[in-house]
Amino acid sequence: MSVIYILISVSIFVAIAFLIAFIKAVKSGQYDDDYTPSVRMLFDDELKKENPNK
């Protein structure tokens, strides 16, 4: 039974460590997308449909 307590405490510690690492990565800008905004303007014309009645 004591093994279960050890495994639960270790798993909680690992989960907290991953949560801290994720929060640190988000705050440092790890998941910021720098590429897509620069090429988005190249594809805007393909997404717009022209109205043939005008």
ChimeraX attribute file (.defattr): number of C-alpha atoms within 10 A of each C-alpha:
attribute: neighborCount
match mode: 1-to-1
recipient: residues
	/A:1	5
	/A:2	6
	/A:3	8
	/A:4	9
	/A:5	10
	/A:6	11
	/A:7	11
	/A:8	11
	/A:9	12
	/A:10	12
	/A:11	12
	/A:12	12
	/A:13	12
	/A:14	12
	/A:15	12
	/A:16	12
	/A:17	11
	/A:18	12
	/A:19	12
	/A:20	12
	/A:21	12
	/A:22	13
	/A:23	10
	/A:24	12
	/A:25	12
	/A:26	12
	/A:27	11
	/A:28	10
	/A:29	9
	/A:30	10
	/A:31	9
	/A:32	10
	/A:33	9
	/A:34	8
	/A:35	8
	/A:36	9
	/A:37	9
	/A:38	9
	/A:39	10
	/A:40	10
	/A:41	9
	/A:42	9
	/A:43	9
	/A:44	9
	/A:45	10
	/A:46	7
	/A:47	7
	/A:48	8
	/A:49	7
	/A:50	8
	/A:51	6
	/A:52	5
	/A:53	4
	/A:54	4
